[in-house]
Amino acid sequence: MELQKVVKVYMLTLVFGICLSVFGPGLYTVAQAADWPNYRGPDHNGITSEIDWKANWGGSGPKGLWKKSIGIGFSSMTVAGGRVYAMGNTGKKTNQDIVYCFDAVTGEEKWKHSYPCSLGAKYYEGGTLTTPTVDGDRVYTLSKMGTFFCLNAADGKVIWQKELNKDMRNDLPTWHFAGSPLVVGDMLVLNIGDAGLALNKNTGATIWANGQGKCGYATAVPFVMGGQRGLAIFGKDSIVAVSPNDGKKLWQFTWETKNDVNAADPIIYDKYVFISSGYGRGCALLEINAGKATKVWESKVMRNHFNCSVLYDGFLYGFDESEFKCIVPQDGTEKWGDKGLGKGSLMMSADGRMIIMSDKGELVIAQANPQQFKVVARAQILPKSKCWTTPVLANGKIYARNAAGDLVCVDVGG
């Protein structure tokens, strides 16, 4: 009997060694679960490194773990250290924003922090717009009116706060501040003013500020191009790249839109920048050379109203207003379009699986493929009401919310 065990172990070891020699160690690499500590994820591109999750739900859909009511708004969620952070507004009668912290697995409320803020329901439901940013043991939040908090991630206690709109005397855009805080070293970068504002993340002190004019609605995007670090700020009528060190302009490209709405984050790769705006404006690819931005092409093929497209394996996937599309970034060629999801939202995992929320609360999984749009799985996980918020996959769970404040967590663990 012992001899049989020895032989079995030997044979298994031999087979494993042969597989390693033929396929290499990468075959046995297990993808780890991943946190999602800020808007569009740790790489600021809408893609998670997590691939060990499943979409073979069958007709019953993924298992629901918990649900909450968090108030009116469009803020997305962040997940870090086993906790989920979300925001919502209580409505016109009470006019309070609430920042929530829940246990990521059970949904147990760990803490909440509230403060006065108007609903701001101008031509839409109103409510919170920005997404909490988690950095170490701190959470940073920005209200649409400019109230900024640095909170203790463990208990929600205020470490410091600022009334940025009053302090900086900025002009408010029509729908107020919507860009989420971006952590860059010891700085917090915000899309406030003509071309961004940087605060010390430990104290809230201003490091640099670019003007007091109306801002855009996108979140600042960090990038490195030609060995030079920069921050892309999509303003109300142009995209501006600035140095993170002092906020000085590196390059600028004028991009005027109806209602001054530039809300989708720019996508930056190699020496190129893709920008897109809704209200019929369209998109463009810019080439950056020697401190100058030059338009390569412009088209109406992709009109991102507010949710960002995602660049994956050389193709762009995103919502052209109410049509989900795949386009070629080099020239804007449309590969396919699907009108069955409405004005939805998108994120991806590193294996190319697209995690889509329709504008009616349906979760849809599809493999990124420039040749066709083919659904792998779908399930109604939220009530059939307006859902414009980007979902989040983190540590084997998908989190989604709608404008009314229904927040759900479903299990997709591998």
KENU-751892 format. One line per field, with one value per residue (C-alpha): x, y, z; chain; residue in three letters; residue number from 1. Coordinates in pm, 1 decimal, decimal comma, padded with zeros to 6 digits, m for minus. Layout:
KENU-751892
c1 <- c(X/...)
c2 <- c(Y/...)
c3 <- c(Z/...)
c <- c(A/...)
r <- c(ALA/...)
k <- c(NUM/...)
//
This chain:
KENU-751892
c1 <- c(00000,0/00279,1/00458,3/00146,9/00133,7/00499,0/00450,2/00140,7/00322,9/00616,2/00392,3/00208,7/00539,1/00669,4/00356,5/00371,5/00736,7/00664,6/00380,2/00607,7/00876,1/00625,7/00386,2/00589,3/00490,5/00235,5/m00008,9/m00041,9/m00063,4/m00381,1/m00533,8/m00588,2/m00897,2/m00860,6/m00983,1/m01134,4/m01032,1/m01122,3/m01332,8/m01243,0/m01013,6/m00648,4/m00522,3/m00778,0/m00890,3/m01208,7/m01033,0/m00975,1/m00689,1/m00932,1/m01023,9/m01111,4/m01487,4/m01778,2/m02068,6/m02223,7/m02527,3/m02796,6/m03148,5/m03158,3/m02883,7/m02601,7/m02668,3/m02775,7/m02579,0/m02729,2/m02904,4/m02935,0/m03109,4/m02848,0/m03035,4/m03058,1/m02748,9/m02519,2/m02196,9/m02024,8/m01883,7/m01532,8/m01411,4/m01103,3/m00998,3/m01315,0/m01543,7/m01765,5/m01799,0/m02099,3/m02288,1/m02644,9/m02875,0/m03185,7/m03397,5/m03556,3/m03721,3/m03402,7/m03123,1/m02849,9/m02568,2/m02470,4/m02140,8/m02185,4/m01938,8/m02061,3/m01900,2/m01822,6/m01946,9/m02240,5/m02358,4/m02342,7/m02333,5/m02003,0/m02062,7/m02221,9/m02140,8/m02399,9/m02383,3/m02612,9/m02624,2/m02899,4/m03042,8/m02979,1/m03239,8/m03200,7/m03345,9/m03264,6/m03307,5/m03012,9/m02815,5/m02450,4/m02222,6/m01865,5/m01725,8/m01539,6/m01164,0/m00989,6/m00619,8/m00474,6/m00669,7/m00851,6/m01154,7/m01190,6/m01528,4/m01648,1/m02005,3/m02154,6/m02147,0/m01776,8/m01780,9/m01470,5/m01406,6/m01108,6/m01259,9/m01112,1/m01181,4/m01234,2/m01498,0/m01592,7/m01468,4/m01369,7/m00993,4/m01023,2/m01273,7/m01294,7/m01566,3/m01380,8/m01634,6/m01640,8/m01266,3/m01155,6/m01447,6/m01486,8/m01769,4/m01999,4/m02079,6/m02448,0/m02466,4/m02196,6/m01887,0/m01879,5/m01513,0/m01391,2/m01075,8/m00753,5/m00462,1/m00117,6/00155,3/00075,9/m00169,4/m00540,3/m00619,4/m00968,0/m01135,0/m01216,0/m01133,1/m01004,4/m00750,1/m00751,0/m00681,6/m00430,2/m00454,1/m00224,3/m00397,7/m00284,9/m00391,9/m00612,6/m00373,4/m00370,2/m00061,6/m00158,2/m00472,9/m00552,6/m00808,5/m01158,3/m01362,1/m01622,2/m01482,9/m01575,7/m01738,4/m01469,6/m01216,3/m00849,7/m00647,9/m00277,6/m00048,6/00313,9/00404,7/00759,4/00890,2/00697,8/00428,9/00110,7/m00252,1/m00529,5/m00807,4/m01117,1/m01254,4/m01576,4/m01440,9/m01099,5/m00875,6/m00565,3/m00260,8/m00074,7/00234,7/00152,9/00441,8/00311,5/m00004,2/00162,0/00016,5/00189,3/m00053,6/m00415,0/m00681,5/m01006,8/m01320,4/m01642,5/m01966,8/m02333,9/m02404,0/m02028,6/m02061,2/m01734,9/m01800,7/m01630,4/m01265,9/m01011,6/m00839,4/m00463,7/m00231,4/00110,5/00114,6/m00260,0/m00560,1/m00920,0/m01193,0/m01569,4/m01875,0/m02252,0/m02533,7/m02444,7/m02086,1/m01891,4/m01530,4/m01176,0/m00830,4/m00545,1/m00175,0/00068,4/00407,3/00651,8/00395,8/00130,3/m00200,5/m00303,3/m00632,9/m00590,9/m00961,9/m01302,7/m01638,7/m01983,0/m01931,7/m01893,0/m02077,0/m02008,4/m02268,7/m02103,8/m01987,9/m01640,0/m01542,1/m01285,6/m00979,9/m00908,3/m00672,9/m00660,4/m01034,4/m01265,3/m01592,8/m01848,6/m02190,6/m02260,2/m02547,3/m02794,7/m02610,4/m02332,4/m02046,8/m01702,4/m01480,6/m01123,3/m00932,5/m00686,1/m00948,1/m01290,7/m01421,8/m01731,8/m01709,4/m02058,7/m02340,1/m02617,3/m02922,6/m03058,1/m02892,6/m02999,5/m02773,0/m02575,4/m02234,7/m01931,0/m01625,6/m01406,7/m01189,9/m00838,9/m00951,5/m01175,7/m01508,4/m01728,8/m01942,6/m02229,3/m02528,1/m02820,5/m03004,0/m03287,3/m03078,7/m02989,7/m02642,4/m02497,5/m02171,5/m02014,1/m01668,2/m01490,2/m01476,6/m01441,3/m01620,2/m01948,7/m02141,3/m02240,5/m02395,4/m02255,8/m02496,0/m02756,8/m02975,2/m03205,3/m03032,6/m03188,0/m03541,9/m03628,9/m03561,6/m03289,1/m02942,6/m02656,3/m02388,9/m02085,2/m02083,5/m01786,3/m01631,5/m01413,6/m01308,0/m01561,8/m01858,4/m02034,6/m02181,0/m02439,3/m02674,7/m02941,1/m03042,2/m03305,9/m03040,1/m03096,2/m02753,2/m02701,0/m02415,8/m02417,5/m02179,8/m01971,2/m01685,8/m01498,1)
c2 <- c(00000,0/00240,7/00153,6/00245,3/00586,5/00649,8/00555,8/00778,2/01078,1/01013,9/00997,8/01317,9/01496,0/01370,4/01488,9/01829,8/01865,6/01776,7/02032,0/02301,7/02226,8/02238,2/02515,3/02716,5/02827,7/03077,7/02794,2/02748,3/03111,3/03171,0/03517,5/03676,7/03862,9/04237,2/04548,7/04844,1/05145,5/05430,3/05525,5/05308,0/05093,5/05099,7/05133,1/05406,9/05219,9/05036,3/04697,4/04474,3/04223,4/03974,3/03687,2/03406,0/03464,9/03285,7/03377,0/03028,8/03118,4/02937,0/03072,6/03166,1/03429,3/03491,5/03441,6/03762,4/03821,8/04146,5/04467,8/04815,8/05145,7/05422,5/05723,7/05904,7/05937,9/05812,6/05759,5/05428,6/05206,6/05140,8/04825,5/04799,9/04605,3/04396,7/04700,7/04876,4/05254,2/05421,6/05752,9/05876,3/06167,3/06156,5/06375,7/06721,0/06714,5/06654,9/06738,5/06522,5/06333,2/06010,1/05824,7/05456,0/05186,5/04824,9/04488,8/04366,4/04011,3/04049,1/04403,7/04490,5/04867,3/04961,1/05334,9/05625,6/05993,3/06255,5/06625,2/06887,5/06889,8/06982,1/06712,3/06927,4/06753,2/06968,9/06779,8/06450,0/06274,5/06454,1/06320,1/06227,8/06213,9/06145,9/05814,0/05770,7/05718,3/05486,1/05535,7/05330,9/05402,7/05704,3/05768,2/06086,9/06213,0/06519,4/06647,5/06807,4/07141,4/07115,5/06980,0/06764,3/06510,4/06308,0/06028,3/05749,3/05433,0/05226,2/05436,2/05726,7/05997,5/06324,9/06377,0/06702,8/06875,4/07171,9/07370,5/07387,9/07588,9/07858,4/07843,5/07852,8/08066,6/07854,1/07889,5/07587,7/07401,1/07341,0/07001,4/07083,9/06882,3/06523,7/06424,4/06185,4/06244,2/06108,0/06019,4/06096,2/06042,5/06280,0/06478,2/06470,4/06591,5/06718,8/06839,7/07179,8/07512,2/07567,8/07284,7/07105,5/07153,4/06966,2/06932,5/06777,7/06449,8/06466,7/06822,0/06950,6/07241,1/07366,5/07258,9/07414,8/07547,7/07639,2/07915,2/07960,7/07892,3/07623,4/07270,3/06955,3/06648,6/06383,7/06250,9/06344,3/06067,2/06006,0/05904,2/05870,8/05970,2/05984,4/05937,7/06241,8/06211,1/06405,0/06448,6/06475,7/06713,4/06710,4/07060,4/07224,6/07316,2/07150,6/06871,9/06994,0/06796,3/06936,6/06843,4/06678,8/06866,4/07219,9/07202,2/07377,3/07308,1/07048,1/07061,5/07150,0/07071,0/07263,3/07046,1/07242,5/07061,6/07135,4/07239,3/07221,3/06851,8/06658,9/06376,6/06058,8/06019,6/06044,2/05719,7/05749,6/05496,9/05522,8/05878,6/05895,2/06033,3/05931,7/06174,3/06137,2/06344,5/06309,3/06537,1/06449,8/06578,4/06260,0/06158,9/06221,6/06068,8/06304,9/06250,2/06414,9/06526,2/06780,6/06934,5/06970,1/06783,8/06718,3/06566,4/06235,9/06190,3/06304,8/06130,0/06083,8/05706,3/05709,0/05965,7/05885,0/06077,8/06020,1/05656,8/05586,8/05351,8/05079,2/05003,8/04631,3/04441,6/04722,9/04797,5/05042,1/04925,1/05173,6/05335,6/05563,9/05735,4/05440,1/05196,5/04968,9/04959,3/04834,4/05068,0/05080,0/05358,1/05412,8/05541,3/05525,8/05235,4/05079,0/04700,1/04639,8/04798,7/04669,5/04873,2/04635,3/04781,3/05144,1/05406,9/05157,3/05128,2/04903,8/04764,5/04463,9/04194,4/04131,8/03824,4/04041,8/03960,1/04268,3/04341,8/04557,9/04711,8/04801,6/05123,0/04908,5/04722,9/04407,0/04259,0/04135,0/03945,6/03926,0/03846,5/04138,8/04048,3/04294,4/04053,3/04022,2/04105,9/03777,5/03760,6/03492,0/03547,3/03795,4/03850,6/04119,9/04214,1/04557,7/04693,3/04801,0/05170,5/05409,7/05257,6/05465,0/05379,2/05167,0/04827,4/04702,5/04354,1/04297,9/03980,1/03753,7/03987,1/04234,1/04550,4/04758,0/05045,4/05252,9/05618,9/05553,0/05411,8/05036,8/04880,5/04506,1/04261,3/03933,8/03640,1/03548,2/03381,1/03113,7)
c3 <- c(00000,0/00092,0/m00229,7/m00430,4/m00259,0/m00335,5/m00700,4/m00723,7/m00581,1/m00811,8/m01118,2/m01023,7/m00968,4/m01302,7/m01489,5/m01317,4/m01414,9/m01776,5/m01787,9/m01647,3/m01904,1/m02190,7/m02089,5/m01840,5/m01489,5/m01621,0/m01679,9/m01306,2/m01206,6/m01007,0/m01042,9/m00705,6/m00598,6/m00626,1/m00446,0/m00632,4/m00420,8/m00656,6/m00956,6/m01260,5/m01046,7/m00940,2/m01299,4/m01382,9/m01695,1/m01595,0/m01593,9/m01291,4/m01273,1/m01118,7/m01352,4/m01111,5/m01118,1/m01280,8/m01505,1/m01547,6/m01338,3/m01528,3/m01542,1/m01174,9/m01205,2/m00955,1/m00585,4/m00413,5/m00093,5/00033,3/m00064,7/00083,2/00023,6/00016,6/m00121,0/m00452,9/m00667,6/m00939,1/m00741,3/m00803,5/m00527,7/m00403,4/m00229,9/m00008,2/00297,0/00307,6/00302,1/00048,2/00038,6/m00127,3/m00129,4/m00169,5/m00091,3/00130,2/m00099,7/m00111,8/00230,1/00429,4/00177,9/00330,0/00163,2/00336,9/00299,4/00385,3/00481,5/00461,0/00520,2/00167,8/00232,6/00471,3/00400,1/00769,9/00811,8/00972,2/00982,8/00797,9/00778,4/00680,0/00601,1/00443,7/00063,5/m00180,1/m00404,2/m00711,4/m00925,2/m01236,3/m01536,7/m01363,4/m01027,6/m00866,4/m00574,7/m00533,8/m00837,2/m00726,5/m00602,0/m00269,9/m00296,6/m00049,9/00021,9/00306,2/00623,0/00479,1/00259,6/00055,0/m00065,3/m00255,4/m00267,2/m00576,2/m00388,7/m00303,6/00052,9/00081,7/00358,0/00467,8/00678,9/00885,3/00686,2/01001,8/01178,6/00948,7/01182,5/01016,8/00998,2/00805,3/00581,1/00344,8/00170,9/m00158,8/m00353,1/m00085,2/m00014,9/m00378,6/m00503,5/m00813,9/m01061,6/m01034,7/m01355,9/m01436,4/m01265,9/m01010,4/m00924,3/m01052,4/m01084,4/m00813,3/m00603,3/m00753,6/m00525,5/m00671,0/m00412,6/m00127,3/m00340,5/m00405,5/m00757,3/m00840,1/m01158,1/m01010,8/m01173,7/m01527,0/m01518,9/m01187,0/m00818,2/m00601,3/m00222,4/00032,8/00118,3/00482,1/00561,8/00281,0/00212,3/m00146,0/m00342,1/m00674,2/m00839,1/m01199,1/m01221,1/m01083,9/m01397,7/m01452,1/m01470,7/m01659,8/m01505,0/m01565,0/m01313,9/m01359,0/m01528,5/m01455,0/m01741,8/m01849,6/m02203,7/m02336,2/m01985,0/m01861,7/m01595,1/m01647,2/m01545,0/m01803,2/m01696,8/m01919,5/m01869,4/m01985,6/m02330,0/m02363,7/m02244,3/m02063,8/m01953,8/m01655,2/m01459,3/m01125,5/m00967,0/m01009,0/m01223,7/m01517,5/m01860,3/m02078,1/m02371,5/m02447,1/m02708,3/m02745,8/m02735,1/m02705,2/m02634,9/m02591,9/m02231,8/m02158,6/m02071,7/m02090,5/m01845,9/m01969,6/m01866,9/m02150,6/m02250,0/m02290,5/m02452,1/m02618,6/m02759,9/m02815,7/m02627,2/m02699,0/m02592,0/m02623,5/m02529,1/m02550,7/m02666,4/m03024,9/m02999,3/m03078,5/m03027,0/m03143,9/m03130,2/m03049,0/m03108,4/m02866,9/m02998,7/m02858,5/m02625,1/m02892,7/m02933,3/m03294,5/m03404,6/m03591,9/m03660,8/m03537,7/m03564,5/m03410,4/m03391,7/m03010,9/m02797,9/m02432,6/m02235,1/m01897,0/m01868,6/m02003,1/m02280,6/m02210,0/m02423,0/m02444,0/m02675,7/m02930,0/m02945,5/m02770,3/m02616,2/m02488,0/m02505,2/m02798,1/m02616,1/m02606,1/m02833,8/m02711,2/m02964,3/m03049,3/m03252,6/m03379,5/m03199,5/m03485,0/m03728,1/m03558,1/m03766,1/m03612,4/m03574,9/m03436,2/m03235,7/m03008,0/m02903,6/m02642,3/m02330,8/m02339,9/m02185,5/m01980,0/m01815,3/m01844,6/m01670,7/m01760,7/m01613,1/m01745,5/m01941,7/m02158,8/m02000,0/m02007,5/m01702,1/m01824,1/m01651,6/m01874,7/m01796,5/m01655,3/m01396,3/m01589,3/m01538,7/m01868,5/m01922,0/m02268,3/m02400,7/m02564,5/m02932,4/m03221,7/m03454,3/m03265,6/m02949,7/m02788,4/m02442,0/m02211,0/m01920,6/m01803,8/m01498,1/m01360,1/m01033,0/m00972,1/m01005,1/m01360,4/m01304,7/m01417,6/m01374,8/m01509,6/m01253,1/m01340,9/m01164,3/m00964,1/m00952,9/m00646,7/m00468,6/m00635,6/m00593,7/m00819,2/m00669,8/m00856,4/m00776,7/m00946,4/m00930,0/m00663,6/m00430,0/m00450,7/m00388,7/m00439,8/m00395,4/m00591,3/m00562,4/m00869,1/m00682,9/m00876,6)
c <- c(A/A/A/A/A/A/A/A/A/A/A/A/A/A/A/A/A/A/A/A/A/A/A/A/A/A/A/A/A/A/A/A/A/A/A/A/A/A/A/A/A/A/A/A/A/A/A/A/A/A/A/A/A/A/A/A/A/A/A/A/A/A/A/A/A/A/A/A/A/A/A/A/A/A/A/A/A/A/A/A/A/A/A/A/A/A/A/A/A/A/A/A/A/A/A/A/A/A/A/A/A/A/A/A/A/A/A/A/A/A/A/A/A/A/A/A/A/A/A/A/A/A/A/A/A/A/A/A/A/A/A/A/A/A/A/A/A/A/A/A/A/A/A/A/A/A/A/A/A/A/A/A/A/A/A/A/A/A/A/A/A/A/A/A/A/A/A/A/A/A/A/A/A/A/A/A/A/A/A/A/A/A/A/A/A/A/A/A/A/A/A/A/A/A/A/A/A/A/A/A/A/A/A/A/A/A/A/A/A/A/A/A/A/A/A/A/A/A/A/A/A/A/A/A/A/A/A/A/A/A/A/A/A/A/A/A/A/A/A/A/A/A/A/A/A/A/A/A/A/A/A/A/A/A/A/A/A/A/A/A/A/A/A/A/A/A/A/A/A/A/A/A/A/A/A/A/A/A/A/A/A/A/A/A/A/A/A/A/A/A/A/A/A/A/A/A/A/A/A/A/A/A/A/A/A/A/A/A/A/A/A/A/A/A/A/A/A/A/A/A/A/A/A/A/A/A/A/A/A/A/A/A/A/A/A/A/A/A/A/A/A/A/A/A/A/A/A/A/A/A/A/A/A/A/A/A/A/A/A/A/A/A/A/A/A/A/A/A/A/A/A/A/A/A/A/A/A/A/A/A/A/A/A/A/A/A/A/A/A/A/A/A/A/A/A/A/A/A/A/A/A/A/A/A/A/A/A/A/A/A/A/A/A/A)
r <- c(MET/GLU/LEU/GLN/LYS/VAL/VAL/LYS/VAL/TYR/MET/LEU/THR/LEU/VAL/PHE/GLY/ILE/CYS/LEU/SER/VAL/PHE/GLY/PRO/GLY/LEU/TYR/THR/VAL/ALA/GLN/ALA/ALA/ASP/TRP/PRO/ASN/TYR/ARG/GLY/PRO/ASP/HIS/ASN/GLY/ILE/THR/SER/GLU/ILE/ASP/TRP/LYS/ALA/ASN/TRP/GLY/GLY/SER/GLY/PRO/LYS/GLY/LEU/TRP/LYS/LYS/SER/ILE/GLY/ILE/GLY/PHE/SER/SER/MET/THR/VAL/ALA/GLY/GLY/ARG/VAL/TYR/ALA/MET/GLY/ASN/THR/GLY/LYS/LYS/THR/ASN/GLN/ASP/ILE/VAL/TYR/CYS/PHE/ASP/ALA/VAL/THR/GLY/GLU/GLU/LYS/TRP/LYS/HIS/SER/TYR/PRO/CYS/SER/LEU/GLY/ALA/LYS/TYR/TYR/GLU/GLY/GLY/THR/LEU/THR/THR/PRO/THR/VAL/ASP/GLY/ASP/ARG/VAL/TYR/THR/LEU/SER/LYS/MET/GLY/THR/PHE/PHE/CYS/LEU/ASN/ALA/ALA/ASP/GLY/LYS/VAL/ILE/TRP/GLN/LYS/GLU/LEU/ASN/LYS/ASP/MET/ARG/ASN/ASP/LEU/PRO/THR/TRP/HIS/PHE/ALA/GLY/SER/PRO/LEU/VAL/VAL/GLY/ASP/MET/LEU/VAL/LEU/ASN/ILE/GLY/ASP/ALA/GLY/LEU/ALA/LEU/ASN/LYS/ASN/THR/GLY/ALA/THR/ILE/TRP/ALA/ASN/GLY/GLN/GLY/LYS/CYS/GLY/TYR/ALA/THR/ALA/VAL/PRO/PHE/VAL/MET/GLY/GLY/GLN/ARG/GLY/LEU/ALA/ILE/PHE/GLY/LYS/ASP/SER/ILE/VAL/ALA/VAL/SER/PRO/ASN/ASP/GLY/LYS/LYS/LEU/TRP/GLN/PHE/THR/TRP/GLU/THR/LYS/ASN/ASP/VAL/ASN/ALA/ALA/ASP/PRO/ILE/ILE/TYR/ASP/LYS/TYR/VAL/PHE/ILE/SER/SER/GLY/TYR/GLY/ARG/GLY/CYS/ALA/LEU/LEU/GLU/ILE/ASN/ALA/GLY/LYS/ALA/THR/LYS/VAL/TRP/GLU/SER/LYS/VAL/MET/ARG/ASN/HIS/PHE/ASN/CYS/SER/VAL/LEU/TYR/ASP/GLY/PHE/LEU/TYR/GLY/PHE/ASP/GLU/SER/GLU/PHE/LYS/CYS/ILE/VAL/PRO/GLN/ASP/GLY/THR/GLU/LYS/TRP/GLY/ASP/LYS/GLY/LEU/GLY/LYS/GLY/SER/LEU/MET/MET/SER/ALA/ASP/GLY/ARG/MET/ILE/ILE/MET/SER/ASP/LYS/GLY/GLU/LEU/VAL/ILE/ALA/GLN/ALA/ASN/PRO/GLN/GLN/PHE/LYS/VAL/VAL/ALA/ARG/ALA/GLN/ILE/LEU/PRO/LYS/SER/LYS/CYS/TRP/THR/THR/PRO/VAL/LEU/ALA/ASN/GLY/LYS/ILE/TYR/ALA/ARG/ASN/ALA/ALA/GLY/ASP/LEU/VAL/CYS/VAL/ASP/VAL/GLY/GLY)
k <- c(1/2/3/4/5/6/7/8/9/10/11/12/13/14/15/16/17/18/19/20/21/22/23/24/25/26/27/28/29/30/31/32/33/34/35/36/37/38/39/40/41/42/43/44/45/46/47/48/49/50/51/52/53/54/55/56/57/58/59/60/61/62/63/64/65/66/67/68/69/70/71/72/73/74/75/76/77/78/79/80/81/82/83/84/85/86/87/88/89/90/91/92/93/94/95/96/97/98/99/100/101/102/103/104/105/106/107/108/109/110/111/112/113/114/115/116/117/118/119/120/121/122/123/124/125/126/127/128/129/130/131/132/133/134/135/136/137/138/139/140/141/142/143/144/145/146/147/148/149/150/151/152/153/154/155/156/157/158/159/160/161/162/163/164/165/166/167/168/169/170/171/172/173/174/175/176/177/178/179/180/181/182/183/184/185/186/187/188/189/190/191/192/193/194/195/196/197/198/199/200/201/202/203/204/205/206/207/208/209/210/211/212/213/214/215/216/217/218/219/220/221/222/223/224/225/226/227/228/229/230/231/232/233/234/235/236/237/238/239/240/241/242/243/244/245/246/247/248/249/250/251/252/253/254/255/256/257/258/259/260/261/262/263/264/265/266/267/268/269/270/271/272/273/274/275/276/277/278/279/280/281/282/283/284/285/286/287/288/289/290/291/292/293/294/295/296/297/298/299/300/301/302/303/304/305/306/307/308/309/310/311/312/313/314/315/316/317/318/319/320/321/322/323/324/325/326/327/328/329/330/331/332/333/334/335/336/337/338/339/340/341/342/343/344/345/346/347/348/349/350/351/352/353/354/355/356/357/358/359/360/361/362/363/364/365/366/367/368/369/370/371/372/373/374/375/376/377/378/379/380/381/382/383/384/385/386/387/388/389/390/391/392/393/394/395/396/397/398/399/400/401/402/403/404/405/406/407/408/409/410/411/412/413/414)
//
